[in-house]
Amino acid sequence: METKETIIKLLKSTNRPGMDKLIEAMEEGGFFTAPCSGGNHLAEEGGLAKHSLNVLNAATDMSLGLSQGELMPKELKDSLTIVCLLHDLGKMGQYGKENYVENILKSGKQSTSKPYKTNPDLLYVDHEVRSIVIAQQYIDLTEEEQQAILWHNGLYGNFRYQIQGKETALYLILHFADMWASRVLEGEAL
């Protein structure tokens, strides 16, 4: 699986202490096989990993302007890698429970319009919060990385009223890259 190897290589390139343990937890938790959504963008096996890599690719393209034509500082590059690849980490689930399970209709077949549904056996916690909690069990996130992950859904998320006037460059890049990946690259808006 090319996507999996690429993500692992990129996460390890940050040299963040504890990253090997986090990657192990991602493998055990199903990050690389989980769908990204129930019936929207990349609602397919492995969709979560594909989406995360799409977000990083979009963010990398957008962030080139921050370095004003020079090489991007390693700290910013590492933070972008971490927030882009881990922003939806909570969508893999937690406590040994998947976040998404097959949506089986009364006919006994899996729905084609919404192939997955939120696991009714997993208590509801915003995936943004779950993402931070899981990541922080293994690696330290900076304050700015936490904020970017927590607010990455922007005005579409539950934290929309707290954002105005408190935006950071990292948050803005992650939010727009996430929207660009899901709406344009992955075809939700097409």
C-alpha positions in Angstrom: 0.0 0.0 0.0 1.8 3.1 -1.3 -0.2 5.6 0.7 0.6 3.9 4.0 4.3 3.8 3.3 4.3 7.4 2.3 2.5 8.5 5.4 4.8 6.5 7.7 7.9 7.9 6.0 6.5 11.5 6.2 5.6 11.2 9.9 9.0 9.7 10.8 10.7 12.5 8.9 9.5 14.9 11.6 11.7 13.2 14.2 9.0 13.9 16.8 9.7 11.7 19.9 7.1 9.0 20.2 6.2 8.9 16.5 7.1 5.2 16.1 4.6 4.4 18.9 1.9 6.6 17.4 2.4 4.9 14.0 2.0 1.5 15.7 -1.2 2.7 17.3 -2.4 4.0 13.9 -1.8 0.6 12.4 -3.5 -1.2 15.2 -6.4 1.3 15.3 -7.2 0.9 11.6 -6.1 4.3 10.4 -4.8 3.0 7.1 -7.9 1.0 6.3 -10.7 3.2 7.7 -13.0 5.2 5.4 -12.8 8.9 5.6 -16.6 9.5 5.8 -19.9 7.6 5.9 -21.1 8.6 2.5 -19.3 11.8 1.4 -15.6 12.1 0.3 -13.6 8.8 0.2 -16.2 6.7 1.9 -14.1 3.6 1.0 -11.6 1.3 2.6 -8.3 3.3 3.0 -10.1 6.6 2.4 -8.9 8.2 5.6 -5.2 7.7 4.8 -5.8 8.9 1.2 -7.6 12.0 2.4 -4.9 12.8 4.9 -2.2 12.6 2.2 -4.3 14.7 -0.1 -4.6 17.4 2.6 -0.8 17.4 3.1 -0.2 17.7 -0.6 -2.6 20.6 -0.9 -1.2 22.3 2.2 2.4 21.9 1.0 1.5 23.6 -2.3 -0.3 26.5 -0.5 2.3 27.0 2.1 5.1 27.8 -0.3 4.1 31.4 -0.2 4.8 31.5 3.6 8.5 31.0 3.0 8.6 33.9 0.5 10.4 31.9 -2.2 12.9 30.4 0.2 13.0 26.9 1.6 10.3 26.3 4.2 11.6 26.3 7.7 11.8 22.7 9.1 9.6 23.6 12.0 6.8 24.7 9.8 7.2 21.8 7.4 7.1 19.4 10.4 4.0 21.0 11.9 2.3 21.0 8.5 3.1 17.3 8.1 1.8 16.5 11.6 -1.5 18.4 11.5 -2.3 17.4 7.9 -1.7 13.7 8.4 -3.3 13.6 11.9 -6.2 16.1 11.7 -8.7 13.3 11.2 -6.9 10.7 13.3 -10.0 10.4 15.5 -12.0 9.0 12.5 -10.2 5.7 12.9 -12.0 5.2 16.2 -10.8 4.7 19.7 -11.0 2.2 22.6 -10.8 -0.7 20.2 -13.9 0.5 18.4 -14.0 1.7 14.7 -15.5 5.1 14.1 -17.3 4.0 11.0 -19.0 0.6 10.4 -20.7 -0.8 7.4 -24.2 0.6 6.8 -26.3 -2.5 6.2 -29.8 -1.9 4.9 -32.9 -4.0 5.8 -32.2 -5.9 2.6 -29.0 -7.2 4.1 -26.8 -5.3 1.6 -24.5 -2.5 2.2 -25.9 0.9 1.2 -24.3 2.3 -2.0 -25.2 5.9 -1.3 -23.9 5.9 2.3 -21.8 2.8 2.7 -20.7 3.5 6.3 -22.3 5.0 9.4 -21.0 6.2 12.7 -20.4 3.3 15.1 -23.3 3.3 17.6 -21.1 1.4 20.1 -18.6 4.3 20.3 -19.6 7.3 22.4 -19.9 10.5 20.5 -16.9 12.8 20.8 -16.0 15.3 18.1 -13.3 13.6 15.9 -11.2 16.8 16.2 -11.0 16.2 20.0 -10.4 12.5 19.6 -7.6 13.2 17.1 -5.7 15.4 19.6 -6.3 13.0 22.5 -5.0 10.0 20.5 -2.0 11.8 19.1 -1.0 13.3 22.5 -0.8 9.8 24.0 2.3 9.3 22.0 3.7 12.6 20.8 3.8 16.2 22.1 1.8 18.6 19.9 2.6 22.3 20.1 -0.2 24.7 21.1 -0.5 25.9 17.5 -0.8 22.3 16.2 -3.5 21.5 18.8 -5.5 24.6 17.7 -5.1 23.8 14.0 -6.4 20.2 14.5 -9.2 21.3 16.9 -10.5 24.0 14.5 -9.7 22.4 11.2 -13.4 22.2 10.2 -13.6 26.0 10.5 -17.2 27.3 10.2 -18.4 23.8 9.5 -17.4 22.5 12.9 -18.6 22.9 16.5 -15.9 25.4 17.3 -16.9 28.0 14.7 -17.7 30.7 17.2 -14.3 30.6 18.9 -12.3 31.0 15.7 -12.9 34.5 14.5 -9.9 36.8 15.2 -7.8 34.0 16.5 -6.7 32.4 13.3 -3.1 31.3 12.8 -1.3 30.5 9.6 -1.1 26.8 10.4 -4.9 26.6 11.1 -5.7 28.5 7.9 -3.6 26.4 5.7 -4.9 23.1 7.3 -8.5 24.3 7.0 -8.3 25.4 3.4 -6.2 22.3 2.4 -8.8 20.1 4.1 -11.7 21.8 2.3 -9.8 21.8 -1.0 -9.0 18.1 -0.7 -12.5 17.0 0.2 -14.4 19.3 -2.0 -12.2 19.6 -5.1 -9.6 16.8 -5.3 -11.9 14.1 -3.9 -14.9 15.4 -5.9 -17.5 16.2 -3.2 -18.2 19.6 -4.8 -18.1 18.3 -8.4 
